[in-house]
Amino acid sequence: MDTMTSGRLTLDSSELDKFFALAGQKSSATLAAWDPEKGAPVFTVQGKYQARNWTLWTEGFLLGIPLLVFDGIGDEALLKAAQQHIEKHMARHVSNIGVHDHGFNNISTYGNLRRLMLGKKIRFDRHYLNFMEMALKASGAVQAARWTAIPSDPEKNPTCRDAGFIYSFNGPHSLFSDTIRSLRALVVAWQLNHELYGENDRPINLLARSIHHGLTTAKYNIFYGTGRDFYDTQPGRVAHESIFNINDGQFRCPSSQQGFSPFTTWTRGLAWLLLGFAEQLEFLLTLDNVHWSVLTRYFKGYSGSELKNMVMDTYLKAALATARWYRLNSFGDGMVYWDSGAPHLPHPVTYRNTPSDPFNDHEPIDSSAAAIAGQGFIRLGCYLQRSRTGSGMDYFTDGFRIAKTLFSEPYLSTSPDHQGIILHSVYHRPNGWDYIPPGRKIPCGESSLWGDYHAVELALLLKAFVNGGSYHFF
């Protein structure tokens, strides 16, 4: 039996296969109950997935989960069902100019199908591959076109808008932390030798644009304990959103859509950044000197080696800061509250060596933040090992611990009457969208599609390590 050990924790392939089988059952039930006319399911209410048509940002997770399960245990029925739905419903996401979530929708579907075909998990079909790659090219370009230009050095050269970011669905003033995972859409399109063309047929390099977005996010959405504001005392604090004046490109203030406040850390936002920067570091490590030399056309004043060092150092600093913050603000089993400054948290919170309690009466645990962060920790550990910039085993163990917690009760959803895979996820606490069971004071016992998807993706990552396979997903 194939077994993996990290620290004092052990995981074998049979545990993962059981998890995949359960996830497959849940995914089949959710797909069977889904009515596309009502929009994409988002989160459960009393165990049944419900739509919330804020945007259709979760449809890619709905159809991506069966692809991941197929990759894990070869469930052909799930593969066929996902393919049929993708071909029928996902084209609208490829050309969606109003959102920042192309990575969530299109990499999870077209990207996973392409990966399965290139990995010889499904039959090779040149025409079908061309179909998927056309979708991915268009998606990366459409996402990159949603761009706000800002100055890279607002103090010394405030009128030179040579940097920028992919703006959120809130509008051109808004930079979300979530968007770091949509950089995969730009990168995949670039890998397919695609370019975005702007006014007067000006080519826009998608890789360069992805790096500009990453640098802007690291600069403004993550705090490093350097006193940027009164509350910037602990490295790794994260703002869900950064607000800019679009008239002059100047940063104005931090904000939050789903967290408690701009000055506390919404833990899912931090998890997106931890995973996003870690996976981008892994990707950037594959670039050669020629690639970095070409990129200097879009980053003035740098040689290829200087640019590489600057970008890699910035991304690593961001990943390490968020990882450190998570470690200090998570329970002994790797779980976290939904926001570090939620108003009813006990003071002080005892985290170290203490298990989480998703049934507490003060503030919700967010298992979806943990599912995302778990993969981030593992990828950060892998990057540190491969780049020889430090030991990554402690980070790998952090991710491993999160997985062990998620894949067992009370976080694993074992009831056949509940459509979710991972319990105790939080969607939008400020808007009051999360279900509170009778007799309870806070939300608990429910699932989200992004939490489920990232838990299955985490399981697939671990299975790749157990079996010695590829662990790169884009």
N, C-alpha and C positions, 0 to 999 in steps of 0.2 A: 504494500500500500504506500502510495506516495504521501509523504508528510513534510510539513514545513514548520520550523521552530524559530521563534524570535523572542529573546529574553526567556521568560518562563512560560510563554504561551505556545501552544501547539495546535496546528490545524492540518487535517488530512483531506485528501481529495473526496472521500465519501461524504464528509460534512458539507463540502461545497456542492456536491451533486444533489444532496438532499435539499439544500437551499434553492438550487436552480429548479428542481422539480416543483417545489412549493411556489416559487415565483412564476413558473409556467402555468400552474393551475390558476393562480390569481390573475395573471395576464389574460388567459383565455376567458375567464369569467367577465373581466372588465370589457374586453373587446366584444363579447357576445351581447352585453347590455348596452353598448355604446350606440347612441343615436347621433350620427354626424350632423343632423339638422339642428341639434341643440348646442353645437359647439364642442370644443375639446374638454374632456373631464380634467379637473384640476386637483381637487382634494375630496376626501370622503366626509360624509355626514352620516353618522350611525352605521358606518361600515360600507356605504355605497358611494361610488364616485359620482361627483356632481360637477356640472360645468359652471364656470364663472367667467363670462365673456368680457373680461377686462381687455385682454388680447388672447389670441389662440397660441400662446407661447408654450403650452404643454403637449401639443399634438405630436410633436417629435418624440417626446418621452413615451407617450402611449404606444407608438408604433416602433420605437427603438427597443423597448424592453423585450418584446418577443424575439427580436434579432439577437440580442445579447444572450437570451436563454437558449436559442438555437445554437449559438456559438459555444455555449457551455455544455449542453447535453444533447444537441442534435435533434431537437424537436421539430420535425419537418412540417407538422400542421401549423405551428406558430409561424414558421418562416413563410409559408404560403399565404397565411392570413395577413401578415404584415406587408408582404409584397403587394398584395391586391389593394390594400388600403393606401399604401404609399403611392402607387400608380394612379389611384383615383383621386386622392385628396391633398397630396402634399405640394403640387405644383404652385398653388397660391402662395406658399411660404417662400418659394424660390424668388419670386418677384415682389415680395412684400417690402415696400419702401418706407413703411411707417414704424418699424420696430428695430430693436438692437439685439434680437435673439436668434439670428440665423444659425449660430452654432448649436443652440439647443434644438432647433427644429430640423435643420438640414444635415448637419454632421451626424446627428443621432439616427437618421434614416438613410438618405442617399450615401452618406459617408460610411456608415456601418455596412451597407450592402456592398459597396465597392471594396471595402476592406475584406469582407468575407470572400468575395470573388477572387481578389488578388492573392488571398491566403489559401486558395483552393478548397475552401469550405463549401462553396456552391459551384455549380457547373459554370465553366467559362463561356461567356457569350459576348462576342465583340460588340454587337449592336446594343445589348443591354448595358454593357460597360460604358459605351459612348453616351447612352441616355443618362446614366448616373453622373458621369463626368461633366456633361453639359449643364446639368442641374447645379453641380458644385461650383463650376466656373461662374455661372450667372449669380449664384447666391453670394459668393465671395465679393464679386464686383458690386452688386446691389448694396451689400452691407457696408462696403468701403465708401460708397458714395454718400452715405449719411454722415457727413463730415463737418465739423466746426474747426476752423483754423484759428490758432492762437499763437502768440509769440513764445518761442522757447526760452527767451531771456527777457521777461517783461520789464526788468529794471534797466538794463543797459541798452536794449533795442526794442522798445515797446511797440513800434509800428511794423516790425518784421514778423509776419505771421508764418513762420516756418515750421510750426509744430501743430498739434491738434488732437482731436479725439472723435470717435464714433459716438454721436449723441443718442440719448435714450428716447423712448417714446414720449417723454415729457416735452421734448423740443430741443432746439439748438443750444440752449444754455446749460444743458444737463448731461453730466458725465456719471454714469452708473458704474459701481464696482462689478456688477454682474457681467458686464459686456466683455470682461477679460476672456471669458470662455468662447465668445464669438470670434476672437482672433483666429481660432482654428479655421473658420470659414475663409478668411483671407489667405491664410497660409496654404490651405489645400488648393485653392484656386491658383495661387502662385506656383505651387509644385506642379500644377498642370499647365504651366507656361502661359497663364492667362494674365491679361492686363485690363484695367479699367481705363476707358477713354473719356476724357472730359471735353470742355469747350475747345473748339478749334482742333479737335482730334489730338489733344494733349494726352500722352500716355501717363498713367498714374501707377507706380509700382506698388503692388499689393503687399509685398513683404515689408517695404519701407513704411507704408501706412500702418501696418500692424505694429511695428516697432514704435512708431511715434505715439500710437495710442497707449501702448504699454508703458512707455516712459512718462507720459502725462498722468496716467493712473497712479503709477508709483510715486510721483511727485506730490499729487494733490489729494488722493483718496486714502493714503496711508500716512500715519503720523509716527514719528520716530523718537519721541521723547526729547525733542530739541526746542520746545517752547514756541511752536508756531501759534498756539493760542493758550489760554490759561489752563486748559485741561490736557495739554500735550505733555504729559508727565511719564507715560508708560509706552515704550516702543511697541508698535503693533496695533495701536488703536486705529479703527477704520471708520471712515464716513461712507455711508451707502451711496451718497451722491455729492458731487461737487458742482457748484453753481458758478457760471461765468457770465460776464457782460458781453453779449455777442457784438456790441457796437465797437468795442476796442479789444476784445479777447482777453480781458483781465479776469483773473480769479476773484470771486467775491466772498464766498463762504461755503462751509460744509452744510449738507442737508441730509434728510433721511425720509424715504417714502414708507418703508416697512419696519424700521427700527423705532426705538423709543424717542431718540433725540439725535441731533447732529453731533452731539458731544459724548455719546455713548456708542458702544460697538454692537451693531446688529450682527449676530454671530454667523448667520448665513452669508451676509455680505463679505465678512472676513474669510469664510470658507471658500467662496468663489475666488477670491484673490489668491489664497494659499495654493489652491489647485491650479488656477490659471497661470500664475507665474512659474510654478514648478514644471508644468507640462511644456510651457514655452521655452524654459531653460533646456529641457531635454531635446526639444526640436532644434534650437539654435546651436546646440553642440554638434549637430550634423552638418552645419554649413562649413564650407572650406574658405580659404583665403581669397579666392576669386569672388565668391559671393559677397564677402565683407568689403572687398575693394569696390565692387559695383555699387554697394549701398552708400558709399561715401558721396555719391552724387546727390544724395538726399539729406545728408548730414554734413554741413559745411564745417571745415576746420579740423576734420579728423582724417587720419590715415586709416587703412583697413584694420590694422591691429589695434589702434587706439579706439576705434568705434566698437570693435568687438569687446574689448575690455570694459568700456564704459557701459554698454548695454548689459552684458552679462553680470557685471558688478551691481548695477541698479536692480536688475530683476532678482538677483540672489539676495540682496539686502531686503527687498520687499518680501520675498518668500520666508526668509529667516525671521523677520520681525513679526509677521503674522503667525508663523509657527510658534514662536516664543510666547506671544500673547495667548494663543489657544492653550498651550500647555499650562500657563499660569491660571487660566480661567475655566478649566474643565475639571470634571470629577475624575475620580480614580479609574472609572470605566471608560473615560474618553468622551462622555456626554457633556453638553453645555446648555445653559439657559438660552432662551431666544434672544436676549439682549443683556449686555453686561450691566446696564444701568436701569433695568426695569424697576418700576417704582415700589414693588412689594417684595423685592428680594430681602432675605434676612441679612442683617448686618452684625458682624461680618459673615461672609459666606465661607464655609469650610469646604475647600475642594480637595486638598491633598489626602490621598488614601481613603476618600469617602465615596461610596457608590451614589449614583444619581437616583432620584426618586421622581419618576414621571407622574406620580399620583399625589404630589404635594399640593398644598392649598395656597401657595403664594404666587409663583410664576411658572409658566410652562417650560419644559425641556423641549429643545428642537432637535429631534433625531436627524432631520434632513441636513442640518448644518454639519453634524458629525459624519454623515455618509459622504458628503462632499469633501470635508477636511481629511477623512481617512485616506482617500486616494491621493490628496495633496501631500500628506506626510510621506507616503510610500514613494511617490515620484520625486519628492525633494531628496529623500534618502538615496534613491537610485542615482539621481544627478550628482550628488556629492561623492558617491563612490566612483562613478564613471569619470567625472572631471578631476578627481583626486584633489578636490578643494577642501576636503574634510571627511570625517567619518559620518556615514549616513545611517548606521545601524540603529541609533536611538530614535530617529525619525521613523524608520521602518517599523520599529516596535510600537511606536505611537499609533500608526495606522493599523497595524495588526490588532492592537488592543481594541480599537474602535470597531473593527470588523467582528471580532469575537463577541462584543457586546450586542451589536446589531443583529447578528445571526442567531440570537437566542432570546428567550423570553426574559423580561416583559416587552422587549422591543420587536421581536419577530412576531408577525401576525399569523397565528396558527389556526384560527377559527375558519372553517370553510364558508361561514356566513359573512365574513369581512373581505372586501375586495382588495384591500391594501396589503402590501408586503411588509413594510416597516411602520410600526406604530409610533405615536407621539411626535408627529410632525406639526409644525406651526406654519400657517400661510401668512396672514396679514392681521396681526394682533391689533394695531391701531384702528383699523377699519372694523374690527369685530367680526371678521368673516369665519373664525374658527369655532367649531361646535363645542359647546360645553355640556357634558352629560348631566342629567338630573342628579341633584345632590352634590355636584362638584362646583368649585369656585373658579376653576380655570380650564382651558381646553386640554384634553388628553385623549388618548386612545384612537386617534385618527391618523390617516396617511395622506401623502401628497405624491403626485406623479414624479416630481423631480427627486424627492427623497427615495422613492422606489427605484427609479432609474439609476441613480448614482450608487445605491446599495448593490444593485445587480452588476453595475460596471465595476464596483470595487471587488465583488466576488470573482468576476472574470479576470481582473488584474491578478488577484491572488492565485487563481487557477493556473494562469500562465506561468507564475513562479513555481508552483508545485510541479507542473508538467515540463518545465524548461522551455516554454514557448515564447513567442513575441508578446511583449506587454505594451506595445505602442498602438494607440487607437486612432491615430490620424496621420 
